[in-house]
Amino acid sequence: YPIAAHLALAGHQVTVYNRTASKSIALCAEYAGVSGLKHPIKHADTPRLAAQGAELVFCCVGNDDDLRSVTLGADGAFAGMEPGTIFVDHTTASAEVARELYGAARTLGLRFIDAPVSGGQAGAQNGQLTVMCGGDAAAFAVMQPVALCFAAPALAQDSMPWQSDAGFAALSNTAMAITGDIFLEGSDQEKTL
């Protein structure tokens, strides 16, 4: 849960959910006495409860099926989100599931950012993740300054890669893993990772 910890330490209200409840409960306990924390980290029993009342919902799970299990259905995050809320998916998942969930979110009046991360556990712990983003520009503009509390400092201002296609970030992450170099095209500019 390094991302959740970085968000909390940056002053954001954070509620966490994990399919293994003891992990999210342990995180809450670990940060319960941290000085300077504006809001205690809270635990929720379902993704729906974790997402209720949030303006931004960040998610990072193992694969496509895991992602569907925490977003869809009566207890999924989408069920707890108000129209206009932004769901940010950091899972290294397929472009197909990113597009599927983008469509499902849009149908519900939600906003969806496909934002796989690179940097591993060390990058997450040190707030040095590289985040590749796809989705609507307005949602990206809201998400970007918040994500910078756990993303590499080099991604400040206009350098966080963004593409208007929700599945493009997943494809870019895969291509980057294969080639180590990729260009992302925005609406009017190219950005190099």
PyMOL commands that place a pseudoatom at each C-alpha (Angstrom):
pseudoatom trace, name=CA, resn=TYR, resi=1, chain=A, elem=C, hetatm=0, pos=[0.000, 0.000, 0.000]
pseudoatom trace, name=CA, resn=PRO, resi=2, chain=A, elem=C, hetatm=0, pos=[2.753, 2.533, -0.611]
pseudoatom trace, name=CA, resn=ILE, resi=3, chain=A, elem=C, hetatm=0, pos=[0.509, 4.574, -2.937]
pseudoatom trace, name=CA, resn=ALA, resi=4, chain=A, elem=C, hetatm=0, pos=[-2.165, 4.893, -0.239]
pseudoatom trace, name=CA, resn=ALA, resi=5, chain=A, elem=C, hetatm=0, pos=[0.471, 5.911, 2.293]
pseudoatom trace, name=CA, resn=HIS, resi=6, chain=A, elem=C, hetatm=0, pos=[1.882, 8.604, -0.021]
pseudoatom trace, name=CA, resn=LEU, resi=7, chain=A, elem=C, hetatm=0, pos=[-1.621, 9.963, -0.600]
pseudoatom trace, name=CA, resn=ALA, resi=8, chain=A, elem=C, hetatm=0, pos=[-2.313, 10.102, 3.146]
pseudoatom trace, name=CA, resn=LEU, resi=9, chain=A, elem=C, hetatm=0, pos=[1.049, 11.710, 3.913]
pseudoatom trace, name=CA, resn=ALA, resi=10, chain=A, elem=C, hetatm=0, pos=[0.277, 14.361, 1.278]
pseudoatom trace, name=CA, resn=GLY, resi=11, chain=A, elem=C, hetatm=0, pos=[-2.853, 15.301, 3.236]
pseudoatom trace, name=CA, resn=HIS, resi=12, chain=A, elem=C, hetatm=0, pos=[-5.527, 13.425, 1.300]
pseudoatom trace, name=CA, resn=GLN, resi=13, chain=A, elem=C, hetatm=0, pos=[-8.344, 11.512, 2.979]
pseudoatom trace, name=CA, resn=VAL, resi=14, chain=A, elem=C, hetatm=0, pos=[-7.697, 7.837, 2.235]
pseudoatom trace, name=CA, resn=THR, resi=15, chain=A, elem=C, hetatm=0, pos=[-9.901, 4.776, 2.660]
pseudoatom trace, name=CA, resn=VAL, resi=16, chain=A, elem=C, hetatm=0, pos=[-8.337, 1.445, 1.715]
pseudoatom trace, name=CA, resn=TYR, resi=17, chain=A, elem=C, hetatm=0, pos=[-9.738, -1.908, 0.695]
pseudoatom trace, name=CA, resn=ASN, resi=18, chain=A, elem=C, hetatm=0, pos=[-7.849, -5.144, 0.089]
pseudoatom trace, name=CA, resn=ARG, resi=19, chain=A, elem=C, hetatm=0, pos=[-9.261, -8.543, -0.804]
pseudoatom trace, name=CA, resn=THR, resi=20, chain=A, elem=C, hetatm=0, pos=[-7.202, -9.724, 2.173]
pseudoatom trace, name=CA, resn=ALA, resi=21, chain=A, elem=C, hetatm=0, pos=[-8.716, -7.474, 4.843]
pseudoatom trace, name=CA, resn=SER, resi=22, chain=A, elem=C, hetatm=0, pos=[-5.833, -7.980, 7.274]
pseudoatom trace, name=CA, resn=LYS, resi=23, chain=A, elem=C, hetatm=0, pos=[-3.504, -6.122, 4.871]
pseudoatom trace, name=CA, resn=SER, resi=24, chain=A, elem=C, hetatm=0, pos=[-5.575, -2.937, 4.777]
pseudoatom trace, name=CA, resn=ILE, resi=25, chain=A, elem=C, hetatm=0, pos=[-6.238, -3.135, 8.523]
pseudoatom trace, name=CA, resn=ALA, resi=26, chain=A, elem=C, hetatm=0, pos=[-2.471, -3.431, 9.094]
pseudoatom trace, name=CA, resn=LEU, resi=27, chain=A, elem=C, hetatm=0, pos=[-1.821, -0.341, 6.982]
pseudoatom trace, name=CA, resn=CYS, resi=28, chain=A, elem=C, hetatm=0, pos=[-4.348, 1.646, 9.019]
pseudoatom trace, name=CA, resn=ALA, resi=29, chain=A, elem=C, hetatm=0, pos=[-2.686, 0.494, 12.236]
pseudoatom trace, name=CA, resn=GLU, resi=30, chain=A, elem=C, hetatm=0, pos=[0.821, 1.258, 10.918]
pseudoatom trace, name=CA, resn=TYR, resi=31, chain=A, elem=C, hetatm=0, pos=[-0.094, 4.855, 10.104]
pseudoatom trace, name=CA, resn=ALA, resi=32, chain=A, elem=C, hetatm=0, pos=[-2.420, 5.458, 13.085]
pseudoatom trace, name=CA, resn=GLY, resi=33, chain=A, elem=C, hetatm=0, pos=[0.258, 7.239, 15.122]
pseudoatom trace, name=CA, resn=VAL, resi=34, chain=A, elem=C, hetatm=0, pos=[2.170, 8.992, 12.353]
pseudoatom trace, name=CA, resn=SER, resi=35, chain=A, elem=C, hetatm=0, pos=[2.651, 12.649, 13.229]
pseudoatom trace, name=CA, resn=GLY, resi=36, chain=A, elem=C, hetatm=0, pos=[1.637, 15.173, 10.613]
pseudoatom trace, name=CA, resn=LEU, resi=37, chain=A, elem=C, hetatm=0, pos=[-1.044, 12.951, 9.118]
pseudoatom trace, name=CA, resn=LYS, resi=38, chain=A, elem=C, hetatm=0, pos=[-4.039, 15.257, 8.556]
pseudoatom trace, name=CA, resn=HIS, resi=39, chain=A, elem=C, hetatm=0, pos=[-6.555, 12.394, 8.311]
pseudoatom trace, name=CA, resn=PRO, resi=40, chain=A, elem=C, hetatm=0, pos=[-6.344, 8.824, 9.612]
pseudoatom trace, name=CA, resn=ILE, resi=41, chain=A, elem=C, hetatm=0, pos=[-6.293, 6.113, 6.954]
pseudoatom trace, name=CA, resn=LYS, resi=42, chain=A, elem=C, hetatm=0, pos=[-9.576, 4.199, 7.078]
pseudoatom trace, name=CA, resn=HIS, resi=43, chain=A, elem=C, hetatm=0, pos=[-10.353, 0.571, 6.194]
pseudoatom trace, name=CA, resn=ALA, resi=44, chain=A, elem=C, hetatm=0, pos=[-13.433, -0.486, 4.183]
pseudoatom trace, name=CA, resn=ASP, resi=45, chain=A, elem=C, hetatm=0, pos=[-14.903, -3.978, 3.897]
pseudoatom trace, name=CA, resn=THR, resi=46, chain=A, elem=C, hetatm=0, pos=[-15.765, -3.671, 0.188]
pseudoatom trace, name=CA, resn=PRO, resi=47, chain=A, elem=C, hetatm=0, pos=[-14.553, -1.667, -2.816]
pseudoatom trace, name=CA, resn=ARG, resi=48, chain=A, elem=C, hetatm=0, pos=[-17.990, -0.019, -2.894]
pseudoatom trace, name=CA, resn=LEU, resi=49, chain=A, elem=C, hetatm=0, pos=[-17.592, 1.255, 0.667]
pseudoatom trace, name=CA, resn=ALA, resi=50, chain=A, elem=C, hetatm=0, pos=[-14.014, 2.382, -0.004]
pseudoatom trace, name=CA, resn=ALA, resi=51, chain=A, elem=C, hetatm=0, pos=[-15.150, 4.424, -3.019]
pseudoatom trace, name=CA, resn=GLN, resi=52, chain=A, elem=C, hetatm=0, pos=[-18.145, 6.111, -1.384]
pseudoatom trace, name=CA, resn=GLY, resi=53, chain=A, elem=C, hetatm=0, pos=[-17.695, 9.843, -1.041]
pseudoatom trace, name=CA, resn=ALA, resi=54, chain=A, elem=C, hetatm=0, pos=[-14.351, 9.884, -2.875]
pseudoatom trace, name=CA, resn=GLU, resi=55, chain=A, elem=C, hetatm=0, pos=[-13.495, 12.340, -5.643]
pseudoatom trace, name=CA, resn=LEU, resi=56, chain=A, elem=C, hetatm=0, pos=[-10.702, 10.084, -6.913]
pseudoatom trace, name=CA, resn=VAL, resi=57, chain=A, elem=C, hetatm=0, pos=[-10.429, 6.304, -6.566]
pseudoatom trace, name=CA, resn=PHE, resi=58, chain=A, elem=C, hetatm=0, pos=[-7.003, 4.719, -7.169]
pseudoatom trace, name=CA, resn=CYS, resi=59, chain=A, elem=C, hetatm=0, pos=[-6.749, 0.988, -7.826]
pseudoatom trace, name=CA, resn=CYS, resi=60, chain=A, elem=C, hetatm=0, pos=[-3.902, -1.447, -8.420]
pseudoatom trace, name=CA, resn=VAL, resi=61, chain=A, elem=C, hetatm=0, pos=[-4.595, -5.187, -8.553]
pseudoatom trace, name=CA, resn=GLY, resi=62, chain=A, elem=C, hetatm=0, pos=[-3.059, -8.201, -10.286]
pseudoatom trace, name=CA, resn=ASN, resi=63, chain=A, elem=C, hetatm=0, pos=[-4.836, -8.716, -13.607]
pseudoatom trace, name=CA, resn=ASP, resi=64, chain=A, elem=C, hetatm=0, pos=[-7.956, -8.207, -15.727]
pseudoatom trace, name=CA, resn=ASP, resi=65, chain=A, elem=C, hetatm=0, pos=[-10.187, -10.529, -13.680]
pseudoatom trace, name=CA, resn=ASP, resi=66, chain=A, elem=C, hetatm=0, pos=[-9.046, -8.972, -10.389]
pseudoatom trace, name=CA, resn=LEU, resi=67, chain=A, elem=C, hetatm=0, pos=[-9.786, -5.530, -11.811]
pseudoatom trace, name=CA, resn=ARG, resi=68, chain=A, elem=C, hetatm=0, pos=[-13.293, -6.517, -12.873]
pseudoatom trace, name=CA, resn=SER, resi=69, chain=A, elem=C, hetatm=0, pos=[-13.925, -8.068, -9.448]
pseudoatom trace, name=CA, resn=VAL, resi=70, chain=A, elem=C, hetatm=0, pos=[-13.171, -4.829, -7.589]
pseudoatom trace, name=CA, resn=THR, resi=71, chain=A, elem=C, hetatm=0, pos=[-14.911, -2.452, -10.003]
pseudoatom trace, name=CA, resn=LEU, resi=72, chain=A, elem=C, hetatm=0, pos=[-18.084, -4.174, -11.171]
pseudoatom trace, name=CA, resn=GLY, resi=73, chain=A, elem=C, hetatm=0, pos=[-21.059, -5.684, -9.355]
pseudoatom trace, name=CA, resn=ALA, resi=74, chain=A, elem=C, hetatm=0, pos=[-23.075, -4.660, -6.314]
pseudoatom trace, name=CA, resn=ASP, resi=75, chain=A, elem=C, hetatm=0, pos=[-19.982, -4.364, -4.079]
pseudoatom trace, name=CA, resn=GLY, resi=76, chain=A, elem=C, hetatm=0, pos=[-17.635, -3.034, -6.764]
pseudoatom trace, name=CA, resn=ALA, resi=77, chain=A, elem=C, hetatm=0, pos=[-16.102, 0.431, -6.604]
pseudoatom trace, name=CA, resn=PHE, resi=78, chain=A, elem=C, hetatm=0, pos=[-18.264, 1.740, -9.462]
pseudoatom trace, name=CA, resn=ALA, resi=79, chain=A, elem=C, hetatm=0, pos=[-21.400, 0.995, -7.390]
pseudoatom trace, name=CA, resn=GLY, resi=80, chain=A, elem=C, hetatm=0, pos=[-20.158, 3.289, -4.612]
pseudoatom trace, name=CA, resn=MET, resi=81, chain=A, elem=C, hetatm=0, pos=[-19.053, 6.184, -6.797]
pseudoatom trace, name=CA, resn=GLU, resi=82, chain=A, elem=C, hetatm=0, pos=[-21.085, 9.317, -7.511]
pseudoatom trace, name=CA, resn=PRO, resi=83, chain=A, elem=C, hetatm=0, pos=[-21.346, 10.618, -11.095]
pseudoatom trace, name=CA, resn=GLY, resi=84, chain=A, elem=C, hetatm=0, pos=[-18.265, 12.643, -11.987]
pseudoatom trace, name=CA, resn=THR, resi=85, chain=A, elem=C, hetatm=0, pos=[-15.945, 10.663, -9.691]
pseudoatom trace, name=CA, resn=ILE, resi=86, chain=A, elem=C, hetatm=0, pos=[-12.658, 9.648, -11.320]
pseudoatom trace, name=CA, resn=PHE, resi=87, chain=A, elem=C, hetatm=0, pos=[-11.459, 6.032, -11.184]
pseudoatom trace, name=CA, resn=VAL, resi=88, chain=A, elem=C, hetatm=0, pos=[-7.700, 5.669, -11.769]
pseudoatom trace, name=CA, resn=ASP, resi=89, chain=A, elem=C, hetatm=0, pos=[-6.514, 2.163, -12.599]
pseudoatom trace, name=CA, resn=HIS, resi=90, chain=A, elem=C, hetatm=0, pos=[-2.812, 1.497, -11.962]
pseudoatom trace, name=CA, resn=THR, resi=91, chain=A, elem=C, hetatm=0, pos=[-3.073, -2.221, -12.803]
pseudoatom trace, name=CA, resn=THR, resi=92, chain=A, elem=C, hetatm=0, pos=[-0.885, -3.510, -15.609]
pseudoatom trace, name=CA, resn=ALA, resi=93, chain=A, elem=C, hetatm=0, pos=[-3.919, -4.941, -17.356]
pseudoatom trace, name=CA, resn=SER, resi=94, chain=A, elem=C, hetatm=0, pos=[-4.985, -5.430, -20.965]
pseudoatom trace, name=CA, resn=ALA, resi=95, chain=A, elem=C, hetatm=0, pos=[-6.095, -2.653, -23.272]
pseudoatom trace, name=CA, resn=GLU, resi=96, chain=A, elem=C, hetatm=0, pos=[-9.349, -4.580, -23.692]
pseudoatom trace, name=CA, resn=VAL, resi=97, chain=A, elem=C, hetatm=0, pos=[-10.289, -4.402, -19.999]
pseudoatom trace, name=CA, resn=ALA, resi=98, chain=A, elem=C, hetatm=0, pos=[-9.252, -0.738, -19.864]
pseudoatom trace, name=CA, resn=ARG, resi=99, chain=A, elem=C, hetatm=0, pos=[-11.619, 0.049, -22.731]
pseudoatom trace, name=CA, resn=GLU, resi=100, chain=A, elem=C, hetatm=0, pos=[-14.355, -2.146, -21.234]
pseudoatom trace, name=CA, resn=LEU, resi=101, chain=A, elem=C, hetatm=0, pos=[-14.184, -0.412, -17.862]
pseudoatom trace, name=CA, resn=TYR, resi=102, chain=A, elem=C, hetatm=0, pos=[-13.864, 3.031, -19.467]
pseudoatom trace, name=CA, resn=GLY, resi=103, chain=A, elem=C, hetatm=0, pos=[-17.166, 2.305, -21.248]
pseudoatom trace, name=CA, resn=ALA, resi=104, chain=A, elem=C, hetatm=0, pos=[-18.821, 0.932, -18.095]
pseudoatom trace, name=CA, resn=ALA, resi=105, chain=A, elem=C, hetatm=0, pos=[-17.696, 3.955, -16.097]
pseudoatom trace, name=CA, resn=ARG, resi=106, chain=A, elem=C, hetatm=0, pos=[-18.896, 6.371, -18.746]
pseudoatom trace, name=CA, resn=THR, resi=107, chain=A, elem=C, hetatm=0, pos=[-22.330, 4.693, -18.815]
pseudoatom trace, name=CA, resn=LEU, resi=108, chain=A, elem=C, hetatm=0, pos=[-22.593, 5.371, -15.061]
pseudoatom trace, name=CA, resn=GLY, resi=109, chain=A, elem=C, hetatm=0, pos=[-21.465, 8.988, -15.405]
pseudoatom trace, name=CA, resn=LEU, resi=110, chain=A, elem=C, hetatm=0, pos=[-18.031, 8.184, -13.956]
pseudoatom trace, name=CA, resn=ARG, resi=111, chain=A, elem=C, hetatm=0, pos=[-14.632, 9.108, -15.378]
pseudoatom trace, name=CA, resn=PHE, resi=112, chain=A, elem=C, hetatm=0, pos=[-11.911, 6.497, -15.939]
pseudoatom trace, name=CA, resn=ILE, resi=113, chain=A, elem=C, hetatm=0, pos=[-8.144, 6.900, -16.331]
pseudoatom trace, name=CA, resn=ASP, resi=114, chain=A, elem=C, hetatm=0, pos=[-6.087, 3.921, -17.485]
pseudoatom trace, name=CA, resn=ALA, resi=115, chain=A, elem=C, hetatm=0, pos=[-2.782, 4.584, -15.686]
pseudoatom trace, name=CA, resn=PRO, resi=116, chain=A, elem=C, hetatm=0, pos=[-0.479, 1.564, -15.407]
pseudoatom trace, name=CA, resn=VAL, resi=117, chain=A, elem=C, hetatm=0, pos=[2.665, 2.162, -13.397]
pseudoatom trace, name=CA, resn=SER, resi=118, chain=A, elem=C, hetatm=0, pos=[6.265, 1.135, -13.792]
pseudoatom trace, name=CA, resn=GLY, resi=119, chain=A, elem=C, hetatm=0, pos=[8.913, 1.139, -11.076]
pseudoatom trace, name=CA, resn=GLY, resi=120, chain=A, elem=C, hetatm=0, pos=[8.095, -1.901, -8.966]
pseudoatom trace, name=CA, resn=GLN, resi=121, chain=A, elem=C, hetatm=0, pos=[7.788, -2.070, -5.206]
pseudoatom trace, name=CA, resn=ALA, resi=122, chain=A, elem=C, hetatm=0, pos=[10.848, 0.133, -4.666]
pseudoatom trace, name=CA, resn=GLY, resi=123, chain=A, elem=C, hetatm=0, pos=[9.440, 2.822, -6.957]
pseudoatom trace, name=CA, resn=ALA, resi=124, chain=A, elem=C, hetatm=0, pos=[6.121, 2.702, -5.102]
pseudoatom trace, name=CA, resn=GLN, resi=125, chain=A, elem=C, hetatm=0, pos=[7.757, 2.898, -1.670]
pseudoatom trace, name=CA, resn=ASN, resi=126, chain=A, elem=C, hetatm=0, pos=[10.011, 5.771, -2.719]
pseudoatom trace, name=CA, resn=GLY, resi=127, chain=A, elem=C, hetatm=0, pos=[7.319, 7.746, -4.574]
pseudoatom trace, name=CA, resn=GLN, resi=128, chain=A, elem=C, hetatm=0, pos=[9.188, 7.271, -7.844]
pseudoatom trace, name=CA, resn=LEU, resi=129, chain=A, elem=C, hetatm=0, pos=[6.642, 5.461, -10.036]
pseudoatom trace, name=CA, resn=THR, resi=130, chain=A, elem=C, hetatm=0, pos=[6.357, 6.196, -13.733]
pseudoatom trace, name=CA, resn=VAL, resi=131, chain=A, elem=C, hetatm=0, pos=[2.682, 6.577, -14.619]
pseudoatom trace, name=CA, resn=MET, resi=132, chain=A, elem=C, hetatm=0, pos=[1.417, 6.196, -18.208]
pseudoatom trace, name=CA, resn=CYS, resi=133, chain=A, elem=C, hetatm=0, pos=[-2.080, 7.613, -18.650]
pseudoatom trace, name=CA, resn=GLY, resi=134, chain=A, elem=C, hetatm=0, pos=[-4.947, 7.220, -21.073]
pseudoatom trace, name=CA, resn=GLY, resi=135, chain=A, elem=C, hetatm=0, pos=[-8.434, 8.699, -20.815]
pseudoatom trace, name=CA, resn=ASP, resi=136, chain=A, elem=C, hetatm=0, pos=[-10.239, 12.019, -20.982]
pseudoatom trace, name=CA, resn=ALA, resi=137, chain=A, elem=C, hetatm=0, pos=[-8.141, 15.173, -20.705]
pseudoatom trace, name=CA, resn=ALA, resi=138, chain=A, elem=C, hetatm=0, pos=[-10.358, 16.805, -18.061]
pseudoatom trace, name=CA, resn=ALA, resi=139, chain=A, elem=C, hetatm=0, pos=[-10.142, 13.764, -15.757]
pseudoatom trace, name=CA, resn=PHE, resi=140, chain=A, elem=C, hetatm=0, pos=[-6.391, 13.585, -16.323]
pseudoatom trace, name=CA, resn=ALA, resi=141, chain=A, elem=C, hetatm=0, pos=[-6.016, 17.250, -15.336]
pseudoatom trace, name=CA, resn=VAL, resi=142, chain=A, elem=C, hetatm=0, pos=[-7.720, 16.554, -11.997]
pseudoatom trace, name=CA, resn=MET, resi=143, chain=A, elem=C, hetatm=0, pos=[-5.818, 13.313, -11.338]
pseudoatom trace, name=CA, resn=GLN, resi=144, chain=A, elem=C, hetatm=0, pos=[-2.312, 14.468, -12.315]
pseudoatom trace, name=CA, resn=PRO, resi=145, chain=A, elem=C, hetatm=0, pos=[-1.458, 16.763, -9.375]
pseudoatom trace, name=CA, resn=VAL, resi=146, chain=A, elem=C, hetatm=0, pos=[-2.684, 14.156, -6.889]
pseudoatom trace, name=CA, resn=ALA, resi=147, chain=A, elem=C, hetatm=0, pos=[-0.724, 11.334, -8.543]
pseudoatom trace, name=CA, resn=LEU, resi=148, chain=A, elem=C, hetatm=0, pos=[2.464, 13.369, -8.360]
pseudoatom trace, name=CA, resn=CYS, resi=149, chain=A, elem=C, hetatm=0, pos=[2.683, 12.560, -4.637]
pseudoatom trace, name=CA, resn=PHE, resi=150, chain=A, elem=C, hetatm=0, pos=[3.702, 8.988, -5.589]
pseudoatom trace, name=CA, resn=ALA, resi=151, chain=A, elem=C, hetatm=0, pos=[5.081, 9.529, -9.099]
pseudoatom trace, name=CA, resn=ALA, resi=152, chain=A, elem=C, hetatm=0, pos=[8.638, 10.384, -10.073]
pseudoatom trace, name=CA, resn=PRO, resi=153, chain=A, elem=C, hetatm=0, pos=[9.382, 14.119, -9.651]
pseudoatom trace, name=CA, resn=ALA, resi=154, chain=A, elem=C, hetatm=0, pos=[10.419, 14.257, -13.300]
pseudoatom trace, name=CA, resn=LEU, resi=155, chain=A, elem=C, hetatm=0, pos=[6.735, 13.857, -14.124]
pseudoatom trace, name=CA, resn=ALA, resi=156, chain=A, elem=C, hetatm=0, pos=[5.845, 17.325, -12.878]
pseudoatom trace, name=CA, resn=GLN, resi=157, chain=A, elem=C, hetatm=0, pos=[3.685, 19.684, -14.931]
pseudoatom trace, name=CA, resn=ASP, resi=158, chain=A, elem=C, hetatm=0, pos=[3.275, 18.614, -18.565]
pseudoatom trace, name=CA, resn=SER, resi=159, chain=A, elem=C, hetatm=0, pos=[5.631, 15.645, -18.620]
pseudoatom trace, name=CA, resn=MET, resi=160, chain=A, elem=C, hetatm=0, pos=[3.299, 12.913, -17.241]
pseudoatom trace, name=CA, resn=PRO, resi=161, chain=A, elem=C, hetatm=0, pos=[2.555, 10.915, -20.415]
pseudoatom trace, name=CA, resn=TRP, resi=162, chain=A, elem=C, hetatm=0, pos=[-1.119, 11.082, -21.414]
pseudoatom trace, name=CA, resn=GLN, resi=163, chain=A, elem=C, hetatm=0, pos=[-3.121, 9.746, -24.362]
pseudoatom trace, name=CA, resn=SER, resi=164, chain=A, elem=C, hetatm=0, pos=[-6.822, 10.186, -25.054]
pseudoatom trace, name=CA, resn=ASP, resi=165, chain=A, elem=C, hetatm=0, pos=[-7.438, 6.417, -25.565]
pseudoatom trace, name=CA, resn=ALA, resi=166, chain=A, elem=C, hetatm=0, pos=[-8.066, 4.580, -22.276]
pseudoatom trace, name=CA, resn=GLY, resi=167, chain=A, elem=C, hetatm=0, pos=[-6.500, 1.373, -23.620]
pseudoatom trace, name=CA, resn=PHE, resi=168, chain=A, elem=C, hetatm=0, pos=[-3.461, 3.085, -25.101]
pseudoatom trace, name=CA, resn=ALA, resi=169, chain=A, elem=C, hetatm=0, pos=[-1.665, 3.376, -21.757]
pseudoatom trace, name=CA, resn=ALA, resi=170, chain=A, elem=C, hetatm=0, pos=[-1.913, -0.387, -21.226]
pseudoatom trace, name=CA, resn=LEU, resi=171, chain=A, elem=C, hetatm=0, pos=[-0.488, -0.971, -24.700]
pseudoatom trace, name=CA, resn=SER, resi=172, chain=A, elem=C, hetatm=0, pos=[2.250, 1.600, -24.070]
pseudoatom trace, name=CA, resn=ASN, resi=173, chain=A, elem=C, hetatm=0, pos=[3.235, -0.067, -20.790]
pseudoatom trace, name=CA, resn=THR, resi=174, chain=A, elem=C, hetatm=0, pos=[3.536, -3.419, -22.571]
pseudoatom trace, name=CA, resn=ALA, resi=175, chain=A, elem=C, hetatm=0, pos=[5.530, -1.908, -25.431]
pseudoatom trace, name=CA, resn=MET, resi=176, chain=A, elem=C, hetatm=0, pos=[7.785, -0.086, -22.988]
pseudoatom trace, name=CA, resn=ALA, resi=177, chain=A, elem=C, hetatm=0, pos=[8.506, -3.350, -21.189]
pseudoatom trace, name=CA, resn=ILE, resi=178, chain=A, elem=C, hetatm=0, pos=[9.452, -4.929, -24.513]
pseudoatom trace, name=CA, resn=THR, resi=179, chain=A, elem=C, hetatm=0, pos=[11.403, -2.085, -26.128]
pseudoatom trace, name=CA, resn=GLY, resi=180, chain=A, elem=C, hetatm=0, pos=[12.356, 0.248, -23.301]
pseudoatom trace, name=CA, resn=ASP, resi=181, chain=A, elem=C, hetatm=0, pos=[11.492, 3.259, -25.477]
pseudoatom trace, name=CA, resn=ILE, resi=182, chain=A, elem=C, hetatm=0, pos=[8.187, 4.563, -26.780]
pseudoatom trace, name=CA, resn=PHE, resi=183, chain=A, elem=C, hetatm=0, pos=[6.512, 7.749, -27.952]
pseudoatom trace, name=CA, resn=LEU, resi=184, chain=A, elem=C, hetatm=0, pos=[3.014, 8.755, -26.904]
pseudoatom trace, name=CA, resn=GLU, resi=185, chain=A, elem=C, hetatm=0, pos=[0.966, 11.009, -29.118]
pseudoatom trace, name=CA, resn=GLY, resi=186, chain=A, elem=C, hetatm=0, pos=[-1.332, 13.527, -27.472]
pseudoatom trace, name=CA, resn=SER, resi=187, chain=A, elem=C, hetatm=0, pos=[-3.926, 15.586, -29.279]
pseudoatom trace, name=CA, resn=ASP, resi=188, chain=A, elem=C, hetatm=0, pos=[-1.336, 18.082, -30.501]
pseudoatom trace, name=CA, resn=GLN, resi=189, chain=A, elem=C, hetatm=0, pos=[2.064, 16.966, -29.260]
pseudoatom trace, name=CA, resn=GLU, resi=190, chain=A, elem=C, hetatm=0, pos=[4.401, 14.022, -28.830]
pseudoatom trace, name=CA, resn=LYS, resi=191, chain=A, elem=C, hetatm=0, pos=[5.882, 13.093, -25.495]
pseudoatom trace, name=CA, resn=THR, resi=192, chain=A, elem=C, hetatm=0, pos=[8.807, 10.760, -24.924]
pseudoatom trace, name=CA, resn=LEU, resi=193, chain=A, elem=C, hetatm=0, pos=[8.925, 8.402, -21.997]
for i in range(1, 193): cmd.bond("trace and resi %d" % i, "trace and resi %d" % (i + 1))
show_as sticks, trace
zoom trace
